[in-house]
Amino acid sequence: MTVNVDNIKAQMRKGILEYCILSIISRNDAYASSIIAELKAAEMIVVEGTLYPLLTRQKNQGLLTYRWEESPQGPPRKYYSITEKGRAYLDQLDIAWNEFIAQVQHIRNGQ
């Protein structure tokens, strides 16, 4: 039996991607290319085709809003910012993430 670790890692990334996107935008308003660059720098490889549906879903849920801004290098950019609802949701995700890590560590350490 061959285990494809890359496939498992990809599934884990998908599950945590929305949390990472909200975390990035919570620090500074951001546009899609800058979000992708930050995710890639953290080795969370993402393509635009993956990112845009997530951003749209978060916007439709009221977690994000956006504005258009002129860019000195080409067309206007859509900058996303987190809403108060998004901040409250991110706070809940932070708690859930910390609980999840503690649970996994508990299992891994056999305690």
C-alpha distances in whole Angstrom, upper triangle without the diagonal:
4,7,10,12,15,15,15,18,19,19,21,23,24,25,27,29,32,33,33,35,37,37,38,41,42,43,45,46,43,43,39,39,40,37,35,36,35,32,31,33,31,27,27,27,29,31,34,32,30,33,36,35,34,38,39,37,39,42,42,41,44,42,43,46,47,50,51,52,53,52,53,51,50,50,50,47,46,46,44,45,44,47,48,45,43,44,44,40,39,41,39,35,36,37,33,31,33,32,29,28,30,28,25,27,28,24,23,26,26,30
4,6,9,12,12,12,15,16,17,19,21,22,23,25,26,30,30,30,32,35,35,35,38,40,41,42,43,40,39,36,36,36,34,31,32,32,29,27,29,27,24,24,24,25,27,31,29,27,30,33,32,32,35,37,35,36,40,40,40,42,40,41,44,44,47,48,49,50,48,50,47,47,47,47,44,43,43,41,43,42,44,46,43,40,41,42,38,37,39,37,34,34,35,32,30,31,31,27,27,29,27,24,26,27,24,23,26,26,30
4,6,9,9,9,11,13,13,15,17,19,19,21,23,26,27,26,29,31,31,32,35,36,37,39,39,37,36,33,33,33,31,28,29,29,25,25,26,24,21,21,21,23,25,28,27,25,27,30,30,29,32,34,32,33,37,37,36,39,37,38,41,41,44,45,46,47,45,47,45,45,44,45,41,40,40,38,39,38,41,42,40,37,38,38,35,33,35,33,30,30,31,28,26,28,28,24,23,26,24,20,22,24,21,20,23,24,27
4,5,5,7,9,10,11,13,15,16,17,19,20,24,24,24,26,29,29,29,32,34,34,36,36,34,33,30,29,30,27,25,26,26,22,21,23,21,18,17,17,19,21,25,24,21,24,27,26,26,29,31,30,31,34,35,34,37,34,35,38,38,41,41,42,44,42,44,41,41,41,41,38,37,37,35,36,36,38,40,38,35,36,36,33,31,33,32,28,29,30,27,25,27,27,23,23,26,24,21,23,25,22,21,24,25,28
4,5,5,6,9,10,11,12,14,16,17,18,22,22,21,24,26,26,26,29,31,31,33,34,31,31,28,28,28,25,23,24,23,20,19,20,18,15,15,15,18,20,24,23,21,23,26,26,24,27,30,29,29,32,33,33,35,32,33,36,36,39,40,41,42,40,42,39,40,40,40,36,35,35,33,34,33,36,37,36,32,33,34,31,29,30,29,26,26,27,25,22,24,24,21,20,23,21,18,20,22,20,18,21,23,26
4,5,5,6,9,10,10,12,14,15,16,20,20,19,21,24,24,24,27,29,29,31,31,29,28,25,24,25,22,20,21,20,17,16,18,16,12,12,12,14,17,20,20,17,20,23,23,22,25,27,26,27,30,31,31,33,30,31,33,34,36,37,37,39,37,38,36,36,36,36,33,32,32,30,32,31,34,36,34,31,32,33,29,27,30,29,25,25,27,25,22,24,25,21,21,24,23,20,22,24,22,21,24,26,28
4,5,5,6,9,10,11,13,15,15,19,20,19,21,24,24,24,27,29,30,31,31,29,28,25,25,25,23,20,22,22,18,17,20,18,15,13,13,14,16,20,18,16,19,22,21,20,23,25,24,25,28,29,29,31,29,30,32,33,36,36,37,39,37,39,37,36,36,36,33,32,32,30,31,31,33,35,33,30,31,32,28,27,29,28,24,25,27,24,22,24,25,21,21,24,23,20,22,25,22,21,25,26,29
4,5,5,6,9,10,11,13,14,17,18,18,20,23,23,24,26,28,29,30,31,29,29,25,26,26,23,21,23,22,18,18,20,17,15,13,14,15,18,21,20,17,20,23,22,20,24,26,24,25,28,29,28,30,28,29,32,33,36,37,38,40,38,40,38,38,38,37,34,32,32,30,31,30,32,33,31,28,29,30,26,25,27,25,22,23,24,21,19,21,21,17,17,20,19,16,18,21,19,18,21,23,25
4,5,5,6,9,10,11,12,16,16,15,17,20,20,20,23,25,26,27,28,26,26,23,23,23,20,18,19,18,15,14,16,14,11,10,11,13,16,19,19,16,17,21,21,19,22,24,23,23,27,28,27,29,26,27,30,31,33,34,35,37,35,37,35,35,35,35,31,30,29,27,28,27,30,31,30,26,27,28,25,23,25,24,20,21,22,20,17,19,20,17,16,19,19,16,18,21,19,18,21,23,25
4,5,5,6,9,10,10,14,15,14,16,19,19,19,22,24,25,26,26,24,23,20,20,21,18,16,18,17,13,13,16,14,11,9,9,10,13,16,15,12,14,18,17,16,19,21,20,21,24,25,25,27,24,25,28,28,31,32,33,35,33,35,33,33,32,32,29,27,27,25,26,26,28,30,28,25,26,27,24,22,25,24,20,21,23,20,18,21,22,18,18,22,21,18,21,24,22,21,25,26,28
4,5,5,6,9,10,13,14,14,16,19,19,20,22,24,26,27,27,25,25,22,22,23,20,18,20,19,15,16,19,16,14,11,12,12,15,17,16,13,15,18,17,15,19,21,19,20,23,24,23,26,23,24,27,28,31,32,34,36,35,37,35,35,34,33,30,28,28,25,26,25,28,29,27,24,25,26,22,21,23,22,18,20,21,18,16,19,20,16,17,20,19,17,20,22,20,20,24,25,27
4,5,5,7,9,12,12,12,15,17,17,18,21,22,23,25,26,24,24,21,22,22,19,17,19,18,14,15,17,14,13,10,12,13,16,19,18,14,16,19,18,16,19,21,19,19,23,24,23,25,22,23,26,28,31,32,34,36,34,37,35,35,34,33,30,28,27,24,25,24,26,27,25,22,23,23,20,18,20,19,15,17,18,15,13,16,16,13,13,17,16,14,16,19,18,17,21,22,24
4,5,5,6,9,10,9,12,14,14,15,18,19,20,22,22,20,20,18,18,18,15,14,16,14,11,12,14,11,10,7,9,9,13,15,15,12,12,16,15,13,16,18,17,17,20,22,21,23,20,21,24,25,28,29,30,32,31,33,31,31,31,30,26,24,23,21,22,21,24,25,24,20,21,22,19,17,20,19,15,16,18,16,13,16,18,15,15,19,18,16,19,22,21,20,23,25,27
4,6,5,8,10,10,11,14,15,16,18,19,21,22,22,20,20,17,18,19,15,14,17,16,12,14,17,14,13,9,10,9,12,14,13,9,11,14,12,10,14,16,14,15,18,19,18,21,18,19,22,23,26,27,29,31,30,33,31,31,30,29,25,23,23,20,21,20,23,24,22,19,21,22,18,17,20,19,15,17,19,16,15,18,19,16,17,20,20,18,21,24,23,22,26,27,29
4,6,7,8,10,12,13,14,16,18,19,21,23,23,21,21,19,21,21,17,16,19,17,14,16,18,16,15,12,13,13,15,17,16,12,13,16,14,12,15,17,14,14,18,19,17,20,17,19,22,24,27,29,31,33,32,35,33,33,32,31,27,25,24,21,21,20,22,23,21,18,19,19,16,15,17,16,12,14,16,13,11,15,16,13,14,18,17,16,19,21,20,20,24,25,26
4,6,5,6,9,10,11,13,15,16,17,19,20,19,19,17,19,18,14,15,17,15,12,14,16,13,13,10,12,12,15,17,17,13,13,16,15,11,14,16,15,14,17,19,17,19,16,17,20,22,25,27,29,31,30,33,32,32,31,29,25,23,22,19,19,17,20,21,19,16,16,17,14,12,15,14,10,11,14,11,9,13,14,12,13,16,16,15,18,20,20,20,23,25,25
4,5,5,6,9,10,11,12,14,16,17,17,16,16,14,15,15,11,11,14,12,9,12,14,12,12,8,10,9,12,13,13,10,9,12,12,9,11,14,13,12,15,17,16,17,14,15,18,19,22,24,25,28,27,29,28,28,27,25,22,20,18,16,17,15,18,20,18,15,16,17,14,12,16,15,12,13,16,14,12,16,18,15,16,20,20,19,21,24,24,24,26,28,29
4,5,5,6,9,10,11,12,15,16,16,14,15,13,16,15,12,12,15,14,11,15,17,15,15,12,13,12,14,14,14,11,9,11,11,7,8,11,10,8,12,13,12,14,11,12,15,16,20,22,24,26,26,29,28,28,26,24,21,18,17,14,14,12,15,16,15,11,13,14,11,10,13,13,10,12,15,13,12,16,17,16,17,20,21,20,23,25,25,26,28,30,30
4,5,5,6,9,10,10,13,15,15,15,16,15,17,16,12,14,16,14,12,15,16,14,15,12,15,14,16,17,18,14,12,15,14,10,11,14,13,10,14,16,14,15,11,12,16,18,21,23,25,28,27,30,29,30,28,26,22,20,18,15,14,12,14,15,14,11,11,12,9,7,10,10,7,8,12,11,9,12,14,13,14,17,18,18,20,23,23,23,26,28,28
4,5,5,6,9,10,11,13,14,13,14,13,15,13,9,11,13,10,8,12,13,10,12,9,12,11,14,15,16,13,11,14,15,11,12,15,14,12,15,18,16,17,13,13,17,18,21,22,23,26,25,28,27,27,26,24,21,19,17,14,14,13,16,17,16,13,13,15,12,10,12,13,10,10,14,13,11,14,16,15,15,19,20,19,21,24,24,24,26,29,29
4,5,5,6,8,10,11,11,10,11,10,12,11,7,9,12,9,8,12,13,12,14,11,12,11,13,13,14,12,9,11,12,9,8,12,12,10,12,15,14,14,11,10,13,14,17,19,20,23,22,25,24,24,23,21,17,15,13,10,11,10,13,15,15,11,12,15,12,10,14,15,12,13,16,16,14,17,20,18,19,22,23,23,24,27,28,28,30,32,33
4,5,5,6,9,10,10,10,12,12,15,13,10,13,15,12,12,15,16,15,17,14,16,15,17,16,17,15,12,13,14,10,9,12,12,9,11,14,12,12,8,8,12,13,16,19,20,23,23,26,26,26,24,22,18,16,13,10,9,7,10,12,11,8,8,11,9,7,10,12,10,11,14,14,13,16,18,18,19,22,23,23,25,27,28,28,30,33,32
4,6,5,7,9,11,11,14,14,16,13,10,13,14,11,11,15,15,13,16,13,16,15,18,18,20,17,14,16,17,13,13,16,16,12,15,18,16,15,12,12,14,16,19,21,21,24,24,26,26,27,26,24,20,18,15,12,11,9,12,13,14,10,9,12,11,7,10,12,10,9,13,14,12,14,17,17,17,20,22,22,23,25,27,27,28,31,31
4,5,6,7,8,8,10,11,12,10,7,10,11,8,9,12,12,11,14,13,15,14,16,16,18,16,13,15,16,13,12,16,16,13,15,18,17,17,13,12,14,14,17,18,19,21,20,23,23,23,23,21,17,15,12,10,10,10,13,15,16,12,12,15,14,11,13,16,13,13,17,17,16,18,21,20,20,23,25,24,25,28,29,29,31,34,34
4,5,5,5,6,9,10,12,10,8,12,13,11,12,15,15,15,18,16,17,16,17,16,18,16,13,14,16,13,11,14,15,11,12,16,15,14,10,9,10,11,13,15,16,19,19,21,22,22,21,18,15,13,9,7,6,6,10,12,13,10,10,14,13,11,13,16,14,14,18,19,18,20,23,22,23,25,27,27,28,31,32,32,34,36,36
4,6,7,9,12,14,16,13,11,15,16,13,14,18,18,17,20,18,20,19,21,20,22,20,16,17,18,15,13,16,16,13,14,17,16,14,10,10,12,13,15,18,18,21,21,24,25,25,24,21,18,16,12,10,7,6,9,10,12,8,7,11,11,8,11,14,13,12,16,17,16,18,21,21,21,24,26,26,27,30,31,31,33,35,35
4,7,9,13,15,16,13,11,15,15,12,14,17,16,16,19,18,20,19,21,21,23,21,18,19,21,18,16,19,20,16,17,20,19,18,14,13,14,15,16,19,18,21,21,23,23,25,24,21,18,17,13,11,9,9,12,13,15,12,11,14,15,12,13,16,15,14,18,19,18,19,22,23,22,25,27,27,28,31,32,32,33,36,36
4,6,10,12,14,11,10,14,14,12,14,17,17,17,20,19,20,19,20,19,22,21,17,18,20,18,15,18,19,16,16,20,20,17,14,12,13,12,13,15,15,17,17,19,20,21,21,18,15,13,10,9,7,9,12,14,16,13,12,16,17,14,16,19,18,18,21,23,21,23,26,26,26,28,31,31,31,34,36,35,37,39,39
4,7,10,12,10,10,13,14,13,15,18,18,18,21,19,20,19,19,17,20,19,15,16,18,16,13,15,17,14,14,17,18,15,13,10,10,9,10,12,11,14,14,17,18,19,18,15,11,10,6,5,5,8,11,14,15,13,13,17,17,15,18,20,19,19,23,24,23,25,28,28,28,30,32,32,33,36,37,37,39,42,41
4,7,8,6,6,10,11,10,12,15,15,16,18,17,17,16,16,14,17,16,13,13,16,14,11,14,16,14,14,17,18,17,14,11,11,9,10,11,11,13,13,16,16,16,15,13,9,8,5,5,7,10,13,16,18,15,15,19,18,16,19,22,20,20,24,24,23,25,28,28,28,31,32,32,33,36,37,36,39,41,41
4,6,6,6,9,10,11,13,14,16,17,19,17,16,14,14,11,14,14,11,11,14,13,10,13,15,14,13,17,18,17,15,12,11,9,10,10,10,12,11,14,14,14,12,10,7,6,4,6,9,12,15,19,20,17,18,21,20,19,22,24,22,23,26,26,25,28,30,29,29,33,34,33,35,38,39,38,40,43,43
4,5,5,6,9,10,11,12,14,16,16,14,13,11,10,8,11,11,7,8,11,11,9,11,14,13,13,16,18,18,16,13,13,11,12,12,13,14,13,16,15,14,13,12,8,8,8,8,11,14,17,20,21,17,19,22,21,19,22,24,22,23,26,26,24,27,29,28,28,32,33,32,34,37,37,36,39,41,42
4,5,5,6,9,10,10,12,14,15,14,12,10,9,8,12,12,10,10,14,14,12,15,18,17,17,20,22,21,19,16,17,14,15,14,14,15,13,15,13,13,13,12,9,10,10,11,14,17,20,24,24,21,22,25,24,22,25,26,24,24,28,28,26,28,31,30,29,33,34,33,34,37,38,37,39,42,43
4,5,5,6,9,10,10,13,14,13,13,12,12,11,15,14,11,13,16,15,13,16,19,17,17,21,22,21,19,16,16,14,15,15,14,15,13,15,14,15,15,14,11,11,10,11,13,15,19,22,23,19,20,23,22,20,23,25,22,22,26,26,24,26,29,28,28,31,33,31,32,36,36,35,38,40,41
4,5,5,6,9,10,11,12,11,11,9,10,10,13,12,9,11,14,12,10,14,16,14,15,18,19,19,16,14,15,14,15,16,16,18,16,18,17,18,17,16,12,12,10,10,12,13,17,20,20,17,17,21,19,17,20,21,19,19,23,23,21,23,26,25,24,28,29,28,29,33,33,32,35,37,38
4,5,5,6,9,10,10,9,8,6,7,7,11,10,8,10,13,12,12,15,17,16,17,20,21,21,19,17,18,17,18,18,18,20,17,20,18,18,18,17,14,14,13,13,15,17,20,23,23,19,21,24,22,19,22,24,21,21,25,24,22,24,27,25,25,28,30,28,29,33,33,32,34,37,38
4,5,5,6,9,10,10,9,9,10,11,14,14,12,14,17,16,15,19,20,19,20,24,24,24,21,19,20,19,20,19,19,20,17,19,17,18,18,18,15,15,14,15,17,19,22,25,25,22,22,25,24,21,24,26,23,22,26,26,23,25,28,27,26,29,31,29,30,33,34,32,35,38,39
4,5,5,6,9,8,9,10,12,13,16,15,12,15,18,16,15,19,20,18,20,23,23,23,20,18,20,19,20,20,20,21,19,21,19,21,21,20,17,17,15,14,16,17,20,23,23,20,20,23,21,18,21,22,20,19,23,23,20,22,25,24,22,26,28,26,27,30,31,30,32,35,36
4,5,5,6,5,6,7,10,11,14,12,10,14,16,14,14,18,18,17,19,22,22,22,19,18,20,19,21,22,22,24,22,24,22,23,23,22,18,18,16,15,17,17,21,23,23,19,20,22,20,17,20,21,18,18,21,21,18,20,23,21,20,24,25,24,25,28,28,27,30,32,33
4,5,5,5,5,7,9,12,14,13,12,15,18,16,17,20,21,20,22,25,25,26,23,21,23,22,24,24,24,25,22,24,21,22,23,23,20,20,19,18,20,21,25,27,27,23,23,26,24,21,24,25,22,21,25,24,21,23,26,24,23,26,27,25,26,30,30,28,31,34,35
4,5,7,8,11,13,15,18,17,15,18,21,19,19,23,24,22,24,27,27,27,24,23,24,24,25,25,24,25,23,24,22,24,24,24,21,21,20,19,21,21,25,27,28,24,24,26,25,21,24,25,22,21,25,24,21,23,26,24,22,26,27,25,26,29,30,28,30,33,34
4,5,8,11,14,16,19,16,15,19,21,18,19,22,23,21,24,27,26,26,23,22,24,24,26,27,26,28,25,27,25,27,27,26,23,23,21,20,21,21,24,26,26,22,22,24,23,19,21,23,19,18,21,21,18,19,22,20,19,22,24,22,22,26,26,24,26,30,31
4,5,9,12,15,17,15,15,19,20,18,19,23,23,22,25,27,27,28,25,24,26,26,28,28,28,29,27,28,26,27,28,27,24,24,23,22,23,23,27,29,28,24,25,27,24,21,24,24,21,20,23,22,19,21,23,21,19,23,24,22,22,26,26,24,27,29,31
4,6,10,13,14,12,12,15,17,15,16,19,19,19,21,24,24,25,21,21,23,23,26,26,27,28,26,28,26,27,27,26,23,22,21,19,21,21,24,26,25,22,22,24,22,19,21,22,18,18,21,20,17,19,22,19,18,22,23,21,22,25,25,24,26,29,30
4,7,10,12,10,10,14,16,14,16,19,20,19,22,24,24,26,23,22,24,23,25,25,26,27,25,27,24,25,25,25,21,21,21,20,22,22,26,28,27,23,24,27,24,21,24,25,21,22,25,23,20,23,25,23,22,26,26,24,25,29,28,27,30,32,34
4,7,8,6,7,10,12,11,13,15,16,17,19,21,21,23,20,19,21,20,23,23,23,25,23,25,23,23,22,22,19,18,18,17,20,20,23,26,25,21,23,25,22,20,24,24,21,22,25,23,21,24,26,23,23,27,27,25,27,30,30,29,32,34,36
4,5,5,6,9,11,11,13,15,16,17,19,21,22,23,21,20,21,20,22,21,22,23,21,23,21,20,20,20,17,17,17,17,20,21,24,27,26,23,25,27,24,23,26,27,23,25,28,26,24,27,29,27,27,31,31,29,31,34,33,32,35,38,39
4,5,5,6,9,10,10,12,14,15,16,18,20,21,19,17,18,17,18,18,19,20,19,21,19,18,17,17,14,13,15,15,18,19,22,26,25,21,24,26,24,22,26,26,24,25,28,27,25,28,30,28,29,32,33,31,33,36,36,35,38,40,41
4,6,6,7,9,11,12,13,15,16,17,19,21,20,18,19,18,20,20,22,23,22,24,22,20,19,19,17,16,17,17,20,21,23,27,25,22,25,27,24,23,27,27,24,26,29,27,26,29,31,28,29,33,33,31,34,36,35,35,38,40,41
4,6,6,7,9,11,12,13,15,16,17,19,18,17,18,18,21,21,23,24,23,26,24,23,21,21,18,16,17,16,19,19,22,25,23,20,22,24,21,20,24,24,20,23,25,23,22,25,27,25,25,29,29,27,30,33,32,31,35,36,38
4,6,5,6,9,10,11,12,14,15,17,15,14,15,15,17,18,19,21,20,23,21,21,19,18,15,13,14,12,15,16,18,21,20,17,19,22,19,18,21,22,19,21,24,22,21,24,26,24,25,28,29,28,30,33,32,32,35,37,38
4,5,5,6,9,10,10,12,14,15,14,13,13,13,15,15,18,20,19,22,21,19,17,16,13,11,12,11,14,15,18,21,20,17,20,22,20,19,23,23,21,23,26,25,23,27,29,27,28,31,32,31,33,36,35,35,38,40,41
4,5,5,6,9,10,10,12,14,14,13,14,14,17,18,21,23,23,26,25,23,21,20,17,14,15,13,16,16,18,21,19,17,20,21,19,19,22,22,20,22,25,23,23,26,28,26,27,30,30,30,32,35,34,34,37,39,40
4,5,5,6,9,10,11,12,11,11,13,14,17,18,21,23,23,26,25,24,22,21,17,14,15,12,14,14,16,18,16,14,16,18,15,15,19,18,16,18,21,20,19,23,24,22,24,27,27,26,29,31,31,31,34,36,37
4,5,5,6,9,10,11,9,8,9,10,13,15,17,20,20,24,23,22,19,17,14,11,11,8,11,11,13,16,15,12,15,17,15,14,18,19,17,19,22,21,20,24,25,24,25,29,29,29,31,33,34,34,37,38,39
4,5,5,6,9,10,10,9,10,10,13,15,18,21,21,25,24,22,20,18,15,12,12,10,12,13,14,17,15,13,17,18,16,17,20,20,19,21,24,23,23,26,28,26,28,31,31,31,34,36,36,36,39,41,41
4,5,5,6,9,9,9,11,13,16,18,21,24,25,28,28,26,23,22,19,15,15,13,14,13,14,16,14,12,16,17,14,15,18,18,16,20,22,20,21,24,25,24,26,29,29,29,31,33,33,34,37,38,38
4,5,5,6,5,6,9,11,15,17,20,23,24,27,27,26,23,21,18,14,14,10,11,9,10,13,11,8,12,13,11,12,15,15,14,17,19,18,18,22,23,22,24,27,27,27,30,32,32,33,36,37,37
4,5,5,6,4,6,8,12,14,17,21,22,26,26,24,21,19,16,12,12,9,9,9,9,12,11,9,13,14,13,14,17,18,17,19,22,21,22,25,26,26,28,30,31,31,33,35,36,37,39,41,41
4,5,8,8,9,11,14,17,20,24,25,29,29,27,24,21,19,15,15,13,13,12,12,14,12,11,15,16,14,16,19,19,18,21,23,22,23,26,27,27,29,32,32,32,35,36,37,38,40,42,41
4,6,8,10,13,17,20,23,26,27,31,31,30,27,24,21,18,17,14,13,11,10,12,9,9,13,13,11,13,16,15,15,18,20,19,20,23,24,24,26,29,29,29,32,33,34,35,38,39,38
4,6,7,11,14,18,20,24,26,29,30,29,26,23,20,16,15,12,11,9,7,9,7,7,11,11,10,12,15,15,16,18,20,20,21,24,25,25,27,30,30,31,33,35,36,37,39,40,40
4,7,11,14,17,20,23,25,28,28,28,25,22,19,16,14,10,9,6,5,8,6,4,8,9,8,9,12,13,13,15,17,17,18,21,22,22,24,26,27,28,30,32,33,34,36,38,37
4,7,10,14,16,20,21,24,25,24,22,19,15,12,10,6,6,5,5,9,8,6,9,12,11,11,14,16,15,17,20,20,20,23,25,25,26,29,30,30,32,34,35,36,38,40,39
4,7,11,13,17,19,22,23,22,19,16,13,10,8,6,5,6,7,10,11,9,12,15,14,15,18,19,19,21,23,24,24,27,28,28,30,32,33,34,36,38,39,39,42,43,43
4,7,10,13,15,19,19,18,16,12,10,6,5,4,6,9,10,14,14,13,15,18,18,17,20,22,22,23,26,26,26,29,31,31,32,35,36,36,38,40,41,41,43,46,45
4,7,10,12,16,17,16,14,10,8,6,5,7,8,12,13,16,17,16,18,21,21,21,24,26,25,26,29,30,29,32,34,34,35,38,39,39,41,43,44,44,47,49,49
4,7,9,13,14,13,10,6,6,5,6,9,11,15,16,20,21,19,21,24,24,24,27,29,28,29,32,33,32,35,37,37,37,40,42,41,43,46,46,46,49,51,51
4,6,10,12,11,9,5,5,6,7,11,13,16,18,22,23,21,23,26,26,25,28,30,29,30,34,34,33,36,38,38,38,41,43,42,44,47,48,47,49,52,52
4,7,9,8,7,4,6,9,10,14,16,20,22,25,27,25,26,30,30,29,31,34,33,33,37,37,36,39,41,41,41,44,46,45,46,49,50,50,52,55,55
4,5,6,6,5,6,10,11,15,17,21,23,27,28,26,27,31,30,29,32,34,33,33,37,37,36,38,41,40,40,43,45,44,45,48,49,48,50,53,54
4,6,8,8,10,14,14,18,20,24,27,30,32,29,30,34,34,32,35,37,36,36,39,40,38,40,43,43,42,45,47,46,47,51,51,50,52,55,56
4,7,9,10,14,15,18,21,25,28,31,32,30,31,34,34,32,35,37,35,35,39,40,38,40,43,42,41,45,46,45,46,50,50,49,51,54,55
4,7,9,12,15,18,21,25,27,31,32,30,31,35,34,32,35,37,35,36,40,40,38,41,44,42,42,46,47,46,47,50,51,50,52,55,56
4,6,10,13,16,19,23,25,29,30,27,29,33,32,31,34,36,34,35,39,39,37,40,42,41,41,45,46,45,47,50,50,49,52,54,55
4,7,9,13,16,20,22,25,26,24,26,29,29,28,31,33,32,33,36,36,35,38,40,39,40,43,44,44,45,48,49,48,51,53,53
4,6,10,13,16,19,22,23,21,23,26,25,24,28,29,28,29,32,33,31,34,37,36,36,39,41,40,41,44,45,44,47,49,50
4,6,10,13,15,19,20,18,20,23,22,21,25,26,25,26,30,30,29,31,34,33,34,37,38,38,39,42,43,42,45,47,48
4,7,10,13,16,18,15,17,20,20,19,22,24,23,23,27,27,26,29,31,31,31,34,36,36,37,40,41,40,43,45,45
4,7,10,13,14,12,13,17,16,15,18,20,19,20,23,24,23,26,28,28,28,31,33,33,34,37,38,38,40,42,42
4,7,10,11,9,10,14,14,13,16,18,17,18,21,22,22,24,26,27,27,30,32,32,33,36,37,37,39,41,41
4,7,8,5,7,10,10,9,12,14,14,15,18,19,19,21,23,24,25,27,29,29,31,33,34,35,37,39,38
4,5,5,6,9,10,10,12,14,15,16,19,20,20,22,24,25,26,28,30,31,32,34,36,36,38,40,39
4,5,5,6,9,10,11,13,14,15,17,18,20,21,23,24,26,27,29,30,32,33,35,36,37,39,38
4,5,5,6,9,10,11,12,14,16,17,18,20,21,22,24,26,27,28,30,32,33,34,36,38,36
4,5,5,6,9,10,10,12,14,15,16,18,20,20,22,24,25,26,28,30,31,32,34,36,35
4,5,5,6,9,10,10,13,14,15,17,18,20,21,23,24,25,27,29,30,31,33,34,33
4,5,5,6,9,10,11,13,14,16,17,18,20,22,23,25,26,27,29,30,32,33,32
4,5,5,6,9,10,10,12,14,15,16,18,20,21,22,24,26,27,28,30,31,30
4,5,5,6,9,10,10,12,14,15,16,18,20,21,22,24,25,26,28,30,29
4,5,5,6,9,10,11,13,14,16,17,19,20,21,23,25,26,27,29,27
4,5,5,6,9,10,11,12,14,16,16,18,20,21,23,24,26,27,26
4,5,5,6,8,10,10,12,14,15,16,18,20,21,22,24,25,25
4,5,5,6,9,10,11,12,14,15,17,18,20,21,22,24,23
4,5,5,6,9,10,11,12,14,15,16,19,20,21,23,21
4,6,5,6,9,10,10,12,14,15,17,18,20,21,20
4,5,5,6,9,10,11,12,14,15,16,18,20,19
4,5,5,6,9,10,11,12,14,15,16,18,17
4,6,5,6,9,10,10,12,14,15,16,15
4,5,5,6,9,10,11,12,14,15,15
4,5,5,6,8,10,10,12,14,14
4,6,5,6,9,10,10,12,11
4,5,5,6,9,10,11,10
4,5,5,6,8,10,10
4,5,5,6,8,9
4,6,5,6,5
4,5,5,6
4,6,8
4,6
4
